Amino acid sequence: MLAQLREEGQALLAGTAAALRCDHPTLDIGTQQTHGDTAAVLQHASAVIRPGDTPDSGPDVVGVDGSPTSEAAIAFAFDAAAVRGAGLVAVHCWTDPAIDGPVPAYSAVSADPEPIANAERILLAERLAGWADKYPDVSVQQVLAHDRPAPALLKYAATAQLIVVGTPGHGKLTSVLLGSISHALISHAACPVVARPHPPG
């Protein structure tokens, strides 16, 4: 039964690819048959593309959160920028309760944002270290934003060719996280949005 399903799937993929190549002869089309939950597999491979015009001369934008979660996003963003000859804007956002919290917390602590910003700037540089050597033709702009991730990334949506963010992969928290940053980008960004899950393990 499983062998028959695989054969039918391969035939369906081959027919679909042939029809697409006929309509789009210059497009590089690949196929892949994957065993797994449909929603999870599609989420892993998907990008949300809105109808309308996307800038063809702007940069790609990637959200860098300082955790392993964003590694898959960084890898995808560098590769996508290299393929299209685009620049890359790497955005790392930070907030701190002593500075950004309620008025009582702010007034109780005389917080200097500069040491925090410096530490976050170093973290961003560390996350990007090595990628410039792997993709020497990709021009990278490092942006440190004292802001929440969604509004900070959306500031680039009007001129970006693509926005890439990371997600933790499959699991109970995925929908919660997608419901915050990724959902905000998908809902409001005019350019394509890619949410790359962190590989398990």
Residue pairs with C-beta under 8 A, 6 or more apart in sequence:
6 33
9 33
10 33
13 31
13 32
13 33
14 31
16 31
17 29
17 30
17 31
20 27
20 29
21 27
21 29
34 41
40 170
43 170
43 174
43 195
43 197
44 170
44 197
46 194
46 195
47 162
47 192
47 193
47 194
48 186
48 192
48 193
48 194
49 192
50 189
50 190
50 191
50 192
52 190
54 161
54 190
54 191
54 192
55 159
55 160
55 161
55 191
56 161
58 86
58 159
58 160
58 161
58 191
59 81
59 86
59 87
59 88
59 89
59 141
59 156
59 159
59 160
59 161
60 77
60 80
60 81
60 84
60 86
60 87
60 88
60 89
60 160
60 161
60 162
60 163
60 164
61 77
61 88
61 89
61 90
61 91
61 153
61 156
61 157
61 160
61 162
61 163
61 164
62 70
62 73
62 74
62 76
62 77
62 88
62 89
62 90
62 91
62 163
62 164
62 165
63 70
63 73
63 91
63 92
63 93
63 149
63 153
63 163
63 164
63 165
63 166
63 181
64 70
64 73
64 74
64 90
64 91
64 92
64 124
64 127
64 128
65 92
65 93
65 149
65 166
66 92
66 120
66 123
66 124
66 127
67 166
68 198
69 166
69 167
69 168
69 198
70 127
70 165
70 166
71 127
71 166
71 198
72 166
72 196
72 197
72 198
72 199
73 164
73 165
73 166
73 194
73 196
74 90
74 127
74 128
74 131
74 166
75 131
75 196
76 164
76 194
76 196
77 88
77 90
77 162
77 164
78 88
78 131
78 134
78 135
78 138
79 135
80 86
80 162
80 164
80 194
81 87
81 88
81 135
81 138
82 135
82 137
82 138
84 161
85 137
86 138
86 161
86 162
87 138
87 139
87 140
87 141
88 138
88 139
88 140
88 141
89 140
89 141
89 143
89 156
89 160
90 124
90 127
90 128
90 140
90 141
90 142
90 143
91 143
91 145
91 149
91 152
91 153
91 156
92 120
92 121
92 123
92 124
92 127
92 142
92 143
92 144
92 145
93 145
93 146
93 147
93 148
93 149
93 152
93 153
94 116
94 117
94 120
94 144
94 145
94 146
95 146
95 147
95 148
96 111
96 113
96 116
97 105
98 105
98 106
98 109
98 111
99 106
99 111
99 113
99 116
100 106
113 146
117 144
117 146
120 144
121 142
121 144
124 142
124 144
125 142
128 140
128 142
131 140
132 138
132 140
145 152
149 165
149 181
150 180
150 181
150 184
150 185
153 163
153 165
153 181
153 185
153 189
154 184
154 185
154 188
154 189
156 163
157 163
157 185
157 188
157 189
157 190
157 191
158 190
158 191
160 189
160 191
161 191
161 192
162 191
162 192
162 193
162 194
163 185
163 189
163 191
163 192
163 193
163 194
164 193
164 194
164 195
164 196
165 181
165 182
165 185
165 193
165 194
165 195
165 196
166 195
166 196
166 197
166 198
167 174
167 177
167 178
167 182
167 195
167 196
167 197
167 198
168 174
168 177
168 197
168 198
169 197
169 198
169 199
169 200
170 197
170 200
174 197
178 195
182 193
182 195
185 193
186 193
186 195
